[in-house]
Amino acid sequence: MSVGQLAAGRIPAATRRLARRDPLVVVAVVVLAAVAVIAIAGRWLAPYSPDQLYAGPINDPASLDHLFGTDDLGRDILSRVLVGASASVTAPVIVVVLGPPPTGAR
């Protein structure tokens, strides 16, 4: 199945059957895709620099300027979460790819 087929709306029959039989699978795929996009593009989606100290609001609650608020050094928490998601998703993938094969594998 190519990207062109998906873009044209031609979804394989097996995929359609799985989605009809268990719609929770579709929800899981959408959530995992969103996490992957955030992990890949987190640094570019962050509204502020995650490491820059601000002289402005310290320990500020959530607001329109800082959706998750700020920490005790005035850093934007949303920016830090978005950038940190990349490391949180990348590290386990590297471990799985480079790790030893499962016991009993040939």
C-alpha positions in Angstrom: 0.0 0.0 0.0 1.4 3.3 -1.0 0.9 6.8 0.3 -0.8 7.7 -2.9 -3.4 5.0 -2.3 -4.1 6.3 1.1 -4.3 9.8 -0.1 -6.8 8.7 -2.8 -8.9 7.1 -0.2 -8.2 3.5 -1.2 -7.8 1.8 2.2 -7.1 -1.9 2.1 -10.1 -4.2 2.9 -8.2 -5.7 5.9 -7.7 -2.3 7.4 -11.3 -1.4 7.0 -12.4 -4.7 8.6 -10.1 -4.1 11.6 -11.4 -0.5 12.0 -15.1 -1.7 11.9 -14.4 -4.7 14.2 -12.4 -2.7 16.8 -12.7 1.1 16.6 -10.4 1.5 19.6 -7.6 0.5 17.3 -8.2 3.6 15.2 -8.2 5.8 18.3 -4.9 4.2 19.4 -3.3 4.8 16.0 -4.4 8.4 16.0 -3.0 9.0 19.5 0.3 7.3 18.7 0.6 9.3 15.5 0.0 12.6 17.5 2.6 11.6 20.0 5.1 10.8 17.2 4.4 14.2 15.5 4.9 16.0 18.8 8.1 14.1 19.5 9.5 14.8 16.1 8.4 18.4 15.8 8.4 19.4 19.5 11.3 21.8 19.3 9.6 23.7 16.4 6.2 23.7 18.0 7.4 25.1 21.3 6.3 28.7 21.7 9.3 29.8 23.8 12.9 28.5 24.3 12.8 25.7 26.9 16.1 26.8 28.4 15.8 30.5 28.4 15.3 32.2 31.8 12.7 34.9 31.8 12.6 37.9 34.2 8.8 37.9 34.0 6.3 35.6 35.7 7.8 33.0 38.1 5.6 30.1 39.2 2.8 31.7 37.1 -0.3 29.5 36.7 -1.6 28.6 33.3 -2.6 31.6 31.1 -3.0 32.5 27.5 0.7 33.5 27.3 2.0 30.3 29.0 -0.6 27.5 28.5 1.0 25.2 31.2 2.3 28.1 33.3 5.9 28.8 34.2 8.3 27.1 36.6 10.4 28.6 39.5 12.9 30.0 37.1 10.3 31.6 34.8 10.7 29.0 32.0 7.6 28.1 30.0 6.5 24.6 31.0 4.7 23.8 27.7 7.9 24.4 25.8 9.9 22.2 28.1 7.3 19.4 27.8 7.3 19.5 24.0 11.1 19.4 23.8 11.3 16.7 26.5 8.8 14.5 24.6 11.4 14.0 21.9 13.9 12.4 24.3 11.1 10.4 26.0 10.0 8.8 22.8 13.4 8.5 21.1 15.3 6.7 23.9 12.9 3.7 24.1 12.9 3.3 20.3 16.7 3.2 20.3 16.8 0.7 23.1 14.3 -1.6 21.2 16.1 -1.3 17.9 19.6 -1.8 19.4 18.7 -4.2 22.2 19.4 -7.9 22.1 16.9 -10.2 20.3 14.2 -11.8 22.5 15.1 -15.2 24.1 14.6 -18.1 21.7 15.0 -16.0 18.5 17.2 -17.4 15.8 
